Amino acid sequence: EFFSKKSDCSLFMFGSHNKKRPNNLVIGRMYDYHVLDMIELGIEKFVSLKDIKNSKCPEGTKPMLIFAGDDFDVTEDYRRLKSLLIEAGES
């Protein structure tokens, strides 16, 4: 909350790695400088853009997000994750 007020930001992402929670990503949304939503994800497999043998994306290209399955419309946790990812992609 301190950094939200200092940076005047409404969204945050925090990546960390430790023994208890390896390859961890926390995504959150702030409202009035207080945490509104926060989801913690464990990353199992990561592929860098350098590893993809293709032409590079031009700067400023918006990402395309596809949410496959009914869970993203039915389950509250998945709907929250979908909302956070869409909002982060628009920023």
N, C-alpha and C positions, 0 to 999 in steps of 0.2 A: 504494500500500500504506500510505503514511503517513496519507492521508485516511481510509482504511478503518478503521484502528485508532483514529484520532482521533474519527471519527463512529460507530464501532461498526456499520458497515453491511456487508451481504453482497452487495448488487447496486449497480451504478453505471451511469450514462449520462452521456456527455460529448458535447456538440455543439460543433463548431468549423467555421471557414470560413477557408481561405487559398487562395493561388493554385495550389498543388500539389494540394490536396485540397479542392475547394469543397463546401460543404454536407455535411459529414461528421458521422456519428453513430457513437459507439462505445458498445457495450453489453457489460457484463462481469459476471462472478460471482466472488466472493471466497470462499476457504475458509481459515480460520485466518489471516486477514489477508494472504493471498497470492492472486495472480490464478490462478483455476482455468480459466475460459473467458473469451474476449474476441472479439467480432466487430465488424468495422468496416463500416459501410454508407454508401454514397453516396446522398444524397437527390436525386432528379431532379425531382420535382414535389411541392410542398407546398400544401395547401389549409387555410386557417385556419377555425376554427369560425365566425368572424365572416362569412366568405364564403358559408357555407351558409345558404340562405334557408329555415329550418325552425325549429320551436320548439327552444329550448335544452334540453340534457340537465340533469336535476336533479343537484344535487351528491350525490356518493356513488354514482352509477350505475357499475356495473362494465362494462368494455368487452367486446364480443363479438369474438372472434378466429376467423377462418375460414382454414384452411390448405388451399388447393385444390391438388391435384396429388399425384402419387406421390412426388415428390422429398422432401417433408417426412417421409416414412416410410422412404425408401431411402437418400438421400444423407446422409452424416455431417454435413456443414456445415449443411445445411438442418434436420436433426434438432436440432442444437445451437441454431440460431437459434430454432426453434419452442419449445424448452425454455426458453430465456432470455426470450422474449416472454411465455410463459405465466406464468413465475415473476414477471416484472415486473408483470404485470397483477393478480396475486394480492396484491401488496404494497400 
